[in-house]
Amino acid sequence: MATLLRGVTLTLALVLTIAACGGAEAQFPTGEYRTGLGNTITFNDDGTYALVVAGGPTLSDAPYVTEGNELTFLENVECSSQGKYTWQYDSEAETLEFSVIEDGLCPNRVADLFQPLTRQD
């Protein structure tokens, strides 16, 4: 009986350890991406991003923050509000896809993120 109890206790401890560790949280894939509109968004490791209009100037150079699979664009020159999205990266296709959670005051940002972004670097 003691051996059975010890086996159950070890199994339970192992299950709880695995559950506590969970899967490794995905790290946001920084780098340069092309939007469906032909613009370029570069997400830097320091938590800033730059949006360059195709053949034009840099429109945004502002901070973002990530938590798990959520990304929040903070206020910038082009958008006076924050925009909150979930993100998903497809490593085979090298695409970054966003789904809007809340971003009602920045239609240009929503338009740029409507289609998957394609990795450029």
Backbone hydrogen bonds, N-H to C=O, Kabsch-Sander energy under -0.5 kcal/mol:
donor,donor_aa,acceptor,acceptor_aa,energy
5,L,1,M,-2.6
6,R,2,A,-2.4
7,G,3,T,-2.3
8,V,4,L,-2.5
9,T,5,L,-2.5
10,L,6,R,-2.4
11,T,7,G,-2.3
12,L,8,V,-2.7
13,A,9,T,-2.4
14,L,10,L,-2.3
15,V,11,T,-2.4
16,L,12,L,-2.6
17,T,13,A,-2.2
18,I,14,L,-2.4
19,A,15,V,-2.4
20,A,16,L,-2.3
21,C,17,T,-2.1
22,G,18,I,-2.4
30,T,28,F,-1.4
31,G,43,F,-2.1
33,Y,41,I,-2.7
34,R,118,T,-2.6
35,T,39,N,-3.0
36,G,112,D,-0.5
38,G,35,T,-1.7
40,T,52,V,-2.7
41,I,33,Y,-2.7
42,T,50,A,-2.6
43,F,31,G,-2.9
43,F,41,I,-0.6
44,N,42,T,-0.7
44,N,48,T,-3.1
47,G,44,N,-1.6
49,Y,62,A,-2.9
50,A,42,T,-1.9
51,L,60,S,-2.0
52,V,40,T,-3.1
52,V,50,A,-0.5
53,V,51,L,-0.5
53,V,57,P,-2.0
56,G,53,V,-3.2
59,L,51,L,-2.7
59,L,57,P,-0.6
60,S,51,L,-1.2
62,A,49,Y,-1.8
64,Y,47,G,-2.8
65,V,72,T,-2.1
67,E,70,E,-2.4
70,E,67,E,-1.7
71,L,85,Y,-2.9
72,T,65,V,-3.0
73,F,71,L,-0.5
73,F,83,G,-2.9
74,L,63,P,-2.1
74,L,72,T,-0.5
76,N,79,C,-2.7
83,G,73,F,-2.0
84,K,102,E,-3.2
85,Y,71,L,-2.8
86,T,99,S,-2.5
87,W,69,N,-2.5
88,Q,97,E,-2.1
90,D,95,T,-2.9
91,S,89,Y,-0.7
94,E,90,D,-1.6
95,T,90,D,-1.5
96,L,117,L,-2.5
97,E,88,Q,-3.0
98,F,113,L,-0.5
99,S,86,T,-2.2
101,I,84,K,-3.0
102,E,84,K,-2.2
106,C,103,D,-0.7
110,V,106,C,-1.9
111,A,107,P,-2.3
112,D,108,N,-2.1
113,L,109,R,-1.7
114,F,111,A,-0.9
117,L,96,L,-3.3
118,T,34,R,-2.4
119,R,94,E,-2.9
119,R,117,L,-0.5
120,Q,32,E,-3.5
121,D,32,E,-0.8
